[in-house]
Amino acid sequence: MKDGEEMFWWSASFNSNIMVKALLAMVVAFVLVRLGKEKLLHYLNAGMGFVVLWNGINVVAYLIGRHNLV
């Protein structure tokens, strides 16, 4: 893996294109709201919190020079 690449395997398939990720998130949210499944958005939000935490841990590992920390 090179510096600046997406670490999460599924997101990496989008080639780190933030527009594709944003559109995908909006489509998923729109479909869930239209289907009356707004509670599922809470679980997705918790999942995104995990992704942010994971990325934060990796940034700290990179900054302290421990690339193989996680």
Biopython code that builds the backbone (N, CA, C, O; Angstrom):
import numpy as np
from Bio.PDB.StructureBuilder import StructureBuilder

atoms = [
    (1, "MET", "N", (0.843, -1.180, 0.000)),
    (1, "MET", "CA", (0.000, 0.000, 0.000)),
    (1, "MET", "C", (0.889, 1.245, 0.000)),
    (1, "MET", "O", (1.893, 1.317, 0.709)),
    (2, "LYS", "N", (0.492, 2.211, -0.809)),
    (2, "LYS", "CA", (1.225, 3.470, -0.880)),
    (2, "LYS", "C", (0.590, 4.494, 0.055)),
    (2, "LYS", "O", (-0.563, 4.347, 0.461)),
    (3, "ASP", "N", (1.343, 5.520, 0.388)),
    (3, "ASP", "CA", (0.803, 6.597, 1.222)),
    (3, "ASP", "C", (-0.347, 7.283, 0.504)),
    (3, "ASP", "O", (-0.285, 7.500, -0.706)),
    (4, "GLY", "N", (-1.385, 7.620, 1.236)),
    (4, "GLY", "CA", (-2.513, 8.336, 0.682)),
    (4, "GLY", "C", (-3.566, 7.459, 0.050)),
    (4, "GLY", "O", (-4.529, 7.977, -0.515)),
    (5, "GLU", "N", (-3.417, 6.136, 0.125)),
    (5, "GLU", "CA", (-4.409, 5.233, -0.435)),
    (5, "GLU", "C", (-5.406, 4.824, 0.637)),
    (5, "GLU", "O", (-5.096, 4.811, 1.828)),
    (6, "GLU", "N", (-6.582, 4.499, 0.198)),
    (6, "GLU", "CA", (-7.638, 4.033, 1.100)),
    (6, "GLU", "C", (-7.233, 2.693, 1.699)),
    (6, "GLU", "O", (-6.809, 1.789, 0.978)),
    (7, "MET", "N", (-7.363, 2.562, 3.022)),
    (7, "MET", "CA", (-6.981, 1.319, 3.685)),
    (7, "MET", "C", (-8.141, 0.330, 3.779)),
    (7, "MET", "O", (-7.923, -0.881, 3.811)),
    (8, "PHE", "N", (-9.359, 0.835, 3.824)),
    (8, "PHE", "CA", (-10.510, -0.055, 3.954)),
    (8, "PHE", "C", (-10.744, -0.739, 2.626)),
    (8, "PHE", "O", (-10.928, -0.065, 1.613)),
    (9, "TRP", "N", (-10.743, -2.076, 2.603)),
    (9, "TRP", "CA", (-10.735, -2.842, 1.359)),
    (9, "TRP", "C", (-11.908, -2.516, 0.452)),
    (9, "TRP", "O", (-11.734, -2.442, -0.764)),
    (10, "TRP", "N", (-13.102, -2.320, 1.008)),
    (10, "TRP", "CA", (-14.270, -2.073, 0.167)),
    (10, "TRP", "C", (-14.229, -0.680, -0.446)),
    (10, "TRP", "O", (-14.560, -0.502, -1.618)),
    (11, "SER", "N", (-13.825, 0.300, 0.343)),
    (11, "SER", "CA", (-13.725, 1.666, -0.173)),
    (11, "SER", "C", (-12.585, 1.803, -1.174)),
    (11, "SER", "O", (-12.649, 2.641, -2.073)),
    (12, "ALA", "N", (-11.564, 1.004, -1.030)),
    (12, "ALA", "CA", (-10.434, 1.079, -1.953)),
    (12, "ALA", "C", (-10.863, 0.735, -3.378)),
    (12, "ALA", "O", (-10.238, 1.172, -4.345)),
    (13, "SER", "N", (-11.933, -0.050, -3.498)),
    (13, "SER", "CA", (-12.397, -0.408, -4.835)),
    (13, "SER", "C", (-12.952, 0.799, -5.595)),
    (13, "SER", "O", (-13.083, 0.747, -6.817)),
    (14, "PHE", "N", (-13.276, 1.877, -4.891)),
    (14, "PHE", "CA", (-13.748, 3.095, -5.552)),
    (14, "PHE", "C", (-12.599, 4.004, -5.953)),
    (14, "PHE", "O", (-12.816, 5.103, -6.465)),
    (15, "ASN", "N", (-11.371, 3.540, -5.719)),
    (15, "ASN", "CA", (-10.187, 4.311, -6.064)),
    (15, "ASN", "C", (-10.135, 5.638, -5.304)),
    (15, "ASN", "O", (-9.671, 6.646, -5.836)),
    (16, "SER", "N", (-10.609, 5.629, -4.075)),
    (16, "SER", "CA", (-10.591, 6.792, -3.176)),
    (16, "SER", "C", (-11.316, 7.999, -3.770)),
    (16, "SER", "O", (-10.948, 9.135, -3.472)),
    (17, "ASN", "N", (-12.327, 7.785, -4.594)),
    (17, "ASN", "CA", (-13.094, 8.873, -5.191)),
    (17, "ASN", "C", (-14.182, 9.306, -4.209)),
    (17, "ASN", "O", (-15.157, 8.582, -4.008)),
    (18, "ILE", "N", (-14.024, 10.467, -3.603)),
    (18, "ILE", "CA", (-14.950, 10.931, -2.574)),
    (18, "ILE", "C", (-16.337, 11.207, -3.134)),
    (18, "ILE", "O", (-17.327, 11.064, -2.416)),
    (19, "MET", "N", (-16.429, 11.597, -4.390)),
    (19, "MET", "CA", (-17.740, 11.857, -4.989)),
    (19, "MET", "C", (-18.554, 10.571, -5.111)),
    (19, "MET", "O", (-19.755, 10.570, -4.843)),
    (20, "VAL", "N", (-17.910, 9.482, -5.512)),
    (20, "VAL", "CA", (-18.604, 8.205, -5.614)),
    (20, "VAL", "C", (-19.068, 7.756, -4.235)),
    (20, "VAL", "O", (-20.189, 7.272, -4.082)),
    (21, "LYS", "N", (-18.218, 7.914, -3.243)),
    (21, "LYS", "CA", (-18.582, 7.523, -1.880)),
    (21, "LYS", "C", (-19.745, 8.363, -1.357)),
    (21, "LYS", "O", (-20.657, 7.830, -0.725)),
    (22, "ALA", "N", (-19.720, 9.662, -1.614)),
    (22, "ALA", "CA", (-20.799, 10.544, -1.150)),
    (22, "ALA", "C", (-22.116, 10.198, -1.841)),
    (22, "ALA", "O", (-23.162, 10.150, -1.193)),
    (23, "LEU", "N", (-22.073, 9.960, -3.137)),
    (23, "LEU", "CA", (-23.289, 9.588, -3.856)),
    (23, "LEU", "C", (-23.839, 8.251, -3.375)),
    (23, "LEU", "O", (-25.052, 8.092, -3.237)),
    (24, "LEU", "N", (-22.970, 7.303, -3.122)),
    (24, "LEU", "CA", (-23.399, 6.009, -2.605)),
    (24, "LEU", "C", (-24.064, 6.162, -1.234)),
    (24, "LEU", "O", (-25.102, 5.552, -0.978)),
    (25, "ALA", "N", (-23.479, 6.963, -0.365)),
    (25, "ALA", "CA", (-24.056, 7.200, 0.962)),
    (25, "ALA", "C", (-25.419, 7.878, 0.861)),
    (25, "ALA", "O", (-26.339, 7.530, 1.601)),
    (26, "MET", "N", (-25.555, 8.837, -0.044)),
    (26, "MET", "CA", (-26.840, 9.521, -0.208)),
    (26, "MET", "C", (-27.911, 8.570, -0.756)),
    (26, "MET", "O", (-29.065, 8.618, -0.329)),
    (27, "VAL", "N", (-27.531, 7.723, -1.685)),
    (27, "VAL", "CA", (-28.492, 6.765, -2.240)),
    (27, "VAL", "C", (-28.958, 5.792, -1.162)),
    (27, "VAL", "O", (-30.151, 5.513, -1.052)),
    (28, "VAL", "N", (-28.033, 5.281, -0.375)),
    (28, "VAL", "CA", (-28.394, 4.346, 0.694)),
    (28, "VAL", "C", (-29.310, 5.030, 1.704)),
    (28, "VAL", "O", (-30.321, 4.452, 2.103)),
    (29, "ALA", "N", (-28.977, 6.246, 2.122)),
    (29, "ALA", "CA", (-29.812, 6.970, 3.080)),
    (29, "ALA", "C", (-31.196, 7.252, 2.497)),
    (29, "ALA", "O", (-32.204, 7.090, 3.186)),
    (30, "PHE", "N", (-31.250, 7.667, 1.250)),
    (30, "PHE", "CA", (-32.537, 7.958, 0.611)),
    (30, "PHE", "C", (-33.421, 6.711, 0.544)),
    (30, "PHE", "O", (-34.611, 6.768, 0.853)),
    (31, "VAL", "N", (-32.831, 5.591, 0.140)),
    (31, "VAL", "CA", (-33.595, 4.345, 0.043)),
    (31, "VAL", "C", (-34.100, 3.913, 1.413)),
    (31, "VAL", "O", (-35.250, 3.493, 1.542)),
    (32, "LEU", "N", (-33.257, 4.009, 2.436)),
    (32, "LEU", "CA", (-33.682, 3.607, 3.774)),
    (32, "LEU", "C", (-34.807, 4.496, 4.308)),
    (32, "LEU", "O", (-35.737, 4.006, 4.950)),
    (33, "VAL", "N", (-34.724, 5.780, 4.046)),
    (33, "VAL", "CA", (-35.793, 6.686, 4.491)),
    (33, "VAL", "C", (-37.081, 6.386, 3.742)),
    (33, "VAL", "O", (-38.154, 6.353, 4.344)),
    (34, "ARG", "N", (-36.988, 6.168, 2.445)),
    (34, "ARG", "CA", (-38.180, 5.867, 1.645)),
    (34, "ARG", "C", (-38.832, 4.547, 2.053)),
    (34, "ARG", "O", (-40.050, 4.395, 1.953)),
    (35, "LEU", "N", (-38.025, 3.597, 2.512)),
    (35, "LEU", "CA", (-38.554, 2.310, 2.948)),
    (35, "LEU", "C", (-39.020, 2.320, 4.406)),
    (35, "LEU", "O", (-39.527, 1.316, 4.906)),
    (36, "GLY", "N", (-38.847, 3.460, 5.086)),
    (36, "GLY", "CA", (-39.256, 3.566, 6.482)),
    (36, "GLY", "C", (-38.317, 2.859, 7.443)),
    (36, "GLY", "O", (-38.740, 2.437, 8.520)),
    (37, "LYS", "N", (-37.081, 2.725, 7.083)),
    (37, "LYS", "CA", (-36.082, 2.031, 7.908)),
    (37, "LYS", "C", (-35.047, 3.008, 8.464)),
    (37, "LYS", "O", (-33.846, 2.739, 8.437)),
    (38, "GLU", "N", (-35.528, 4.145, 8.967)),
    (38, "GLU", "CA", (-34.603, 5.169, 9.459)),
    (38, "GLU", "C", (-33.716, 4.670, 10.595)),
    (38, "GLU", "O", (-32.597, 5.156, 10.767)),
    (39, "LYS", "N", (-34.212, 3.693, 11.381)),
    (39, "LYS", "CA", (-33.407, 3.183, 12.497)),
    (39, "LYS", "C", (-32.109, 2.532, 12.013)),
    (39, "LYS", "O", (-31.106, 2.529, 12.726)),
    (40, "LEU", "N", (-32.135, 1.988, 10.811)),
    (40, "LEU", "CA", (-30.918, 1.387, 10.274)),
    (40, "LEU", "C", (-29.816, 2.425, 10.073)),
    (40, "LEU", "O", (-28.630, 2.098, 10.093)),
    (41, "LEU", "N", (-30.219, 3.663, 9.880)),
    (41, "LEU", "CA", (-29.218, 4.723, 9.725)),
    (41, "LEU", "C", (-28.386, 4.893, 10.991)),
    (41, "LEU", "O", (-27.225, 5.295, 10.914)),
    (42, "HIS", "N", (-28.961, 4.595, 12.152)),
    (42, "HIS", "CA", (-28.198, 4.664, 13.405)),
    (42, "HIS", "C", (-27.068, 3.630, 13.405)),
    (42, "HIS", "O", (-25.949, 3.916, 13.832)),
    (43, "TYR", "N", (-27.377, 2.431, 12.920)),
    (43, "TYR", "CA", (-26.347, 1.389, 12.847)),
    (43, "TYR", "C", (-25.273, 1.746, 11.824)),
    (43, "TYR", "O", (-24.086, 1.514, 12.052)),
    (44, "LEU", "N", (-25.690, 2.302, 10.714)),
    (44, "LEU", "CA", (-24.713, 2.732, 9.713)),
    (44, "LEU", "C", (-23.837, 3.861, 10.258)),
    (44, "LEU", "O", (-22.640, 3.921, 9.977)),
    (45, "ASN", "N", (-24.440, 4.745, 11.032)),
    (45, "ASN", "CA", (-23.678, 5.831, 11.646)),
    (45, "ASN", "C", (-22.654, 5.271, 12.630)),
    (45, "ASN", "O", (-21.515, 5.734, 12.678)),
    (46, "ALA", "N", (-23.065, 4.274, 13.414)),
    (46, "ALA", "CA", (-22.126, 3.639, 14.344)),
    (46, "ALA", "C", (-20.992, 2.966, 13.571)),
    (46, "ALA", "O", (-19.835, 3.017, 13.990)),
    (47, "GLY", "N", (-21.323, 2.340, 12.449)),
    (47, "GLY", "CA", (-20.297, 1.717, 11.619)),
    (47, "GLY", "C", (-19.312, 2.733, 11.078)),
    (47, "GLY", "O", (-18.109, 2.478, 11.025)),
    (48, "MET", "N", (-19.824, 3.886, 10.676)),
    (48, "MET", "CA", (-18.926, 4.945, 10.187)),
    (48, "MET", "C", (-18.044, 5.468, 11.318)),
    (48, "MET", "O", (-16.889, 5.836, 11.100)),
    (49, "GLY", "N", (-18.600, 5.496, 12.524)),
    (49, "GLY", "CA", (-17.787, 5.882, 13.684)),
    (49, "GLY", "C", (-16.619, 4.926, 13.869)),
    (49, "GLY", "O", (-15.509, 5.344, 14.199)),
    (50, "PHE", "N", (-16.877, 3.634, 13.653)),
    (50, "PHE", "CA", (-15.802, 2.643, 13.727)),
    (50, "PHE", "C", (-14.754, 2.901, 12.648)),
    (50, "PHE", "O", (-13.556, 2.813, 12.914)),
    (51, "VAL", "N", (-15.193, 3.216, 11.444)),
    (51, "VAL", "CA", (-14.248, 3.486, 10.349)),
    (51, "VAL", "C", (-13.390, 4.711, 10.674)),
    (51, "VAL", "O", (-12.183, 4.710, 10.431)),
    (52, "VAL", "N", (-14.010, 5.744, 11.220)),
    (52, "VAL", "CA", (-13.255, 6.946, 11.594)),
    (52, "VAL", "C", (-12.246, 6.614, 12.690)),
    (52, "VAL", "O", (-11.103, 7.067, 12.638)),
    (53, "LEU", "N", (-12.661, 5.826, 13.680)),
    (53, "LEU", "CA", (-11.746, 5.413, 14.748)),
    (53, "LEU", "C", (-10.590, 4.603, 14.167)),
    (53, "LEU", "O", (-9.433, 4.826, 14.525)),
    (54, "TRP", "N", (-10.896, 3.667, 13.276)),
    (54, "TRP", "CA", (-9.862, 2.846, 12.637)),
    (54, "TRP", "C", (-8.865, 3.722, 11.873)),
    (54, "TRP", "O", (-7.654, 3.526, 11.977)),
    (55, "ASN", "N", (-9.376, 4.683, 11.112)),
    (55, "ASN", "CA", (-8.494, 5.582, 10.372)),
    (55, "ASN", "C", (-7.647, 6.421, 11.319)),
    (55, "ASN", "O", (-6.467, 6.657, 11.057)),
    (56, "GLY", "N", (-8.246, 6.872, 12.422)),
    (56, "GLY", "CA", (-7.492, 7.651, 13.410)),
    (56, "GLY", "C", (-6.358, 6.842, 14.017)),
    (56, "GLY", "O", (-5.254, 7.354, 14.203)),
    (57, "ILE", "N", (-6.630, 5.573, 14.328)),
    (57, "ILE", "CA", (-5.584, 4.704, 14.873)),
    (57, "ILE", "C", (-4.460, 4.537, 13.860)),
    (57, "ILE", "O", (-3.284, 4.560, 14.223)),
    (58, "ASN", "N", (-4.816, 4.371, 12.603)),
    (58, "ASN", "CA", (-3.799, 4.201, 11.569)),
    (58, "ASN", "C", (-2.989, 5.465, 11.346)),
    (58, "ASN", "O", (-1.791, 5.388, 11.071)),
    (59, "VAL", "N", (-3.615, 6.622, 11.460)),
    (59, "VAL", "CA", (-2.868, 7.885, 11.332)),
    (59, "VAL", "C", (-1.863, 8.007, 12.468)),
    (59, "VAL", "O", (-0.706, 8.365, 12.245)),
    (60, "VAL", "N", (-2.302, 7.711, 13.679)),
    (60, "VAL", "CA", (-1.392, 7.777, 14.825)),
    (60, "VAL", "C", (-0.259, 6.768, 14.653)),
    (60, "VAL", "O", (0.898, 7.090, 14.926)),
    (61, "ALA", "N", (-0.574, 5.555, 14.206)),
    (61, "ALA", "CA", (0.464, 4.544, 13.975)),
    (61, "ALA", "C", (1.462, 5.032, 12.935)),
    (61, "ALA", "O", (2.666, 4.827, 13.084)),
    (62, "TYR", "N", (0.972, 5.670, 11.895)),
    (62, "TYR", "CA", (1.859, 6.193, 10.861)),
    (62, "TYR", "C", (2.753, 7.308, 11.419)),
    (62, "TYR", "O", (3.947, 7.367, 11.122)),
    (63, "LEU", "N", (2.166, 8.178, 12.220)),
    (63, "LEU", "CA", (2.925, 9.304, 12.764)),
    (63, "LEU", "C", (4.003, 8.860, 13.728)),
    (63, "LEU", "O", (5.049, 9.504, 13.815)),
    (64, "ILE", "N", (3.778, 7.775, 14.458)),
    (64, "ILE", "CA", (4.808, 7.313, 15.393)),
    (64, "ILE", "C", (5.743, 6.288, 14.760)),
    (64, "ILE", "O", (6.632, 5.746, 15.417)),
    (65, "GLY", "N", (5.521, 6.032, 13.457)),
    (65, "GLY", "CA", (6.436, 5.156, 12.724)),
    (65, "GLY", "C", (6.183, 3.681, 12.914)),
    (65, "GLY", "O", (7.061, 2.861, 12.647)),
    (66, "ARG", "N", (4.998, 3.328, 13.372)),
    (66, "ARG", "CA", (4.636, 1.908, 13.584)),
    (66, "ARG", "C", (3.620, 1.486, 12.533)),
    (66, "ARG", "O", (2.455, 1.263, 12.861)),
    (67, "HIS", "N", (4.036, 1.373, 11.285)),
    (67, "HIS", "CA", (3.126, 1.072, 10.183)),
    (67, "HIS", "C", (2.425, -0.273, 10.362)),
    (67, "HIS", "O", (1.332, -0.472, 9.831)),
    (68, "ASN", "N", (3.029, -1.183, 11.091)),
    (68, "ASN", "CA", (2.429, -2.495, 11.261)),
    (68, "ASN", "C", (1.678, -2.614, 12.594)),
    (68, "ASN", "O", (1.444, -3.721, 13.079)),
    (69, "LEU", "N", (1.307, -1.490, 13.175)),
    (69, "LEU", "CA", (0.604, -1.488, 14.461)),
    (69, "LEU", "C", (-0.743, -2.155, 14.354)),
    (69, "LEU", "O", (-1.123, -2.940, 15.223)),
    (70, "VAL", "N", (-1.476, -1.850, 13.284)),
    (70, "VAL", "CA", (-2.804, -2.457, 13.098)),
    (70, "VAL", "C", (-2.871, -3.135, 11.752)),
    (70, "VAL", "O", (-3.902, -3.707, 11.399)),
]
sb = StructureBuilder()
sb.init_structure("model")
sb.init_model(0)
sb.init_chain("A")
sb.init_seg("    ")
for serial, (resi, resn, name, xyz) in enumerate(atoms, 1):
    if name == "N":
        sb.init_residue(resn, " ", resi, " ")
    sb.init_atom(name, np.array(xyz, "f"), 0.0, 1.0, " ", f" {name:<3s}", serial, name[0])
structure = sb.get_structure()
